[in-house]
Amino acid sequence: MTDRLWFNGAMRDRDAVHIDPADRGLLLGDGLFETMRVQAGRIIHLARHMARLYAGLGTLMIPPPARTEVEAALARIISENAMQAGSLRLTITRGCGPRGLLPPEGAAPTVMIVPFPPAAAPMPEAHLVISRMRRDETSPLSRTKTLNYLPNILALMEARQRGGNEAVLLNTAGRVAEASASNLLIQRDGMLLTPPVADGALPGIARSVLLDMRLAREQALTRADLLGAEAVVLVSSLSVREAVSLDATPLPREPATAQRIWAALMA
């Protein structure tokens, strides 16, 4: 795979891409992104990613680029980089503007697509830490993959400082929302349960597949539910991870659950 990416309407070498210092995505986190898995030369669950992307553009009131053009650019990235497996990161910002918070009229969005090779090794089992950071379930931004991930970054750094490798974010009511970069599921009586979007869970792509297949259903969860589960699993478009501890307390394990989830997402 070569190092060619898409930037504002053209394929470019990585070292030829330069972000304008006035880009609001750089200055203010004014934008959003999608991370998509590539398998056998195609994007897995592309339609779901596009639906979430354009819903997010509507929420942020960013003028949307033509969907056909974005999908054509994604296909070209895969073709020119001879990708069979890996991932694509699609980033759209509001574009450039003057100083200040209010966006200018007629701003031209910045569109960038960057390819990445497959991970060198599977992600490790998750040692969870309940973070002191809170997820604001009342904000529409909790349902959008914006460029501002600082609460998640700080939560993950906190988890590392406390001996874990993954954070669990609770919402303002103390219920489980999600992990730092994954949706969270537990298994109870053989059924997979995941926090509802109303509790601050990002509407993840893998999560939506499991819900539509009726392999999972939404239910409010607490820390006690995690400790009492048959299994705790983290899912994203790129990975399925079994959680093995919570705040240094061992969690029940059932490896077949993670295997079942991965098989469903690969179908």
N, C-alpha and C positions, 0 to 999 in steps of 0.2 A: 504494500500500500504506500502510495506517495504522500506528499504533504501538501496537497492542493486543497484549498477551501473556497467557499463562496462568500463574496463580500460585495454588497450593494450592486448586484446585477451582473457580476462577472466572476469567473474562476480566476484565482490568484494564488501565487506561491505565498506561503505563510509569512516570509520575511518581507513581502511587498505590501502587507496590510498594515495600515496605520489608522488608529482611532483618533478622530478629531478631538482636541482638548475641550471643545465646547459641547461634546456629545452628552446629553442628559442621562444616558445610561451610566456613563462613567462618573459624572458629577453627582447625580441624585438617585441612582438606582431606578431610574424611570424607564422601566421596560420589563420584559418577561422572557422566559425561555422554556424549551422542551428538550429533554434528553431521550433519544429514541434508540432502541436496540435494532441492530442489523443482523439478520440471520439468513444464510443462503442467498445473499445478495439482495435482500428486500427488507424494508422496514416493518417490524412487527407492530400490529395495531395502529397503523398510520392514521386511519380515519378517526380513531379515538384521540390521538394526539392533536390532530388538526382541529377537532371540535373543541377541545379544551383550550388550545392556543387562541382560537378566534373568539371564544367566550371571554378569555382574559383580556384580549385587545379591546373588546367592548367595555369591560369593566373599567379599564384604565383610560378609555376614550382615546386610544391611539389609532390613527387612520390605518385600516388594515391593508396590507399588500394583497394583490390578487392571489387567491388560494391556488389557482392553476400554476401561477408563476413560482410560488413557493414549492409546490410539489415537484415541478419540473427541475428546480434547482437541487432539491434533495436527490432526485434520481440521477442528476448529472454528477453530483459529488460521488455517489456510489459507483457510477460507471467509470469516471476518470481516475478514481483511486483504486479501481479493481477490488472493491470491498466485497468480501464474502461474509465477514463477521466483524463485529465491533459495535460502535455507537456513533451517533451524530448528535451534536449539541447545536440547536437552532436558537439564536438569540435575536430578539427584535427590541430595539429601543425607540423612544419617541424621536430621536434624532438630535440635531444641534439647535441651540437656542442661546439667547443672551443670559446674563446673570439674573437670578431670581427664580422663584418657584413657579410662577404662572407660565404655562407653555405658550410659545409664540403661535400665531395663526399660520397655518400652512406648513408646519414643520414636516420634513421628509424623513420617515423612519429609516433607521439603520437596520439592515438585515445581514446577519452573518451565520454561516453554517460551517462547523468545524468537525472533521472526522477524527475518531480515536480508534486505536486497535483494541482487540479484546483484552480483558484484564489478564495479567500474567499468571494469576493464581486466584482461586475462589476467595471470596471475602471470609474472614474468620467468624467463628461463632460469636454471637453478641453477648457481651456482659453489660447489662443495662444499668443505668443510673437515673433516678428520678431527678430531673433538673429543677433548679430554683427559677429558671425562666418559665414564663407562662405564655400560652397560646391564646390570643384574643379571638375567641369564637364569634364575637359580635361583628368583627371586621370583615368586609367583603374580600379583603386581601388574603384572608386565611384560605380562601378557595381559589387563589390564583398563584401561579409559579412566578412571582416577581423576582427581579434581580436582587432585591434586598433580603439576604438570608442571615443577617447579623444575629437575630435571636437564636437561630439554629446553630450557627457557628459558635456562639458563646456557650450554648448548651453542650455541644460536643466537646469543646475545650474543658468545660467544667467536669464532664464525665471522665475525661482522660486524667485530670488532676485528682479525681477521687477513685482511680483504679479501674475504671471501666473503659469500654471502647465504643459505646453508643448511649445516646441520651433519650429519655422519654420526656416529652413535654406534656404537662397537664394544662387544662384550660383554666380560666379565671374562677370556675366553680370547683376546681380540684378533680375533675374527671380526666381520664386519659384522652389525649388528642392524637398524637402521632410520635414517631421517632424523629431524629434530626433530619433524615433525608429518605425516610421510608414510611409507608403505612404499617400499622401494627395490627396483628390478628392474634386471637387466642382460640384454642380449641376447648370446647366444653361439651361433654356427652357426644363427641364425634362431630359436632357442628362448629364451623369457623365463625367467629364473631369479630366485628371490627367497629371502632367508634364511628358514629354518624358524622357527616359533614357539619351538622349543626353544632357539634361539640368541638369543632376546630380542625377536624381531619381534612387534609388536602384531598380532593377527589382524584386519587391516583389512578393511573391507567391499569396496572395489574389488579388493584382493588376493584375497579369497575368490572373487569373481566370475571373475577370470582363472584361478584354479586350477580351479574347477569346470568352466569352459569348455575346460580343457586347453590354454589358451594359455600357461600358465606352470606351472612345477613348483618345488618347494622344493629348495634346495641351499645348503650352507654356502658363504659367500663371504668373501674377504679383500680387503684394499686392492689387492693385485696383480690380483685378478679385475676390480675396477672399472677399473683402468688398461688392462687387456687386453680389455675388452668391445667389442663392435660398437656398443653404445649403452648409456647409463645413463639410467633414467627414474624419476621419483618419482610415486607415485600416492596419491590420497586420494579420499574421497567427493566432494570439490569440485573437484579439479584433476588434470591430468596435465602434468608438467613434464619437459622434457629437461634433463639435466645436461651442462654444456659444459666444466667443469674440475674438477680435484680437487687441492687444495693448490697451486693456481696452475699445475698441469700440464694442458694441454688434453686433453680426452677425445675419442675418436672419436665422430662424430655420424651419426645416421641418422634424420632427422625423420619418415620414414614410420613408424617404430616407435611413436612417441608418437601419431601419427594413428591407427594401427591399434588401439592400446590404447583411445583415447577412443571410437572407433567401437564397440568391443566393449562398453564400459561403458554406452554410450547405447542399446544394442539392447534 
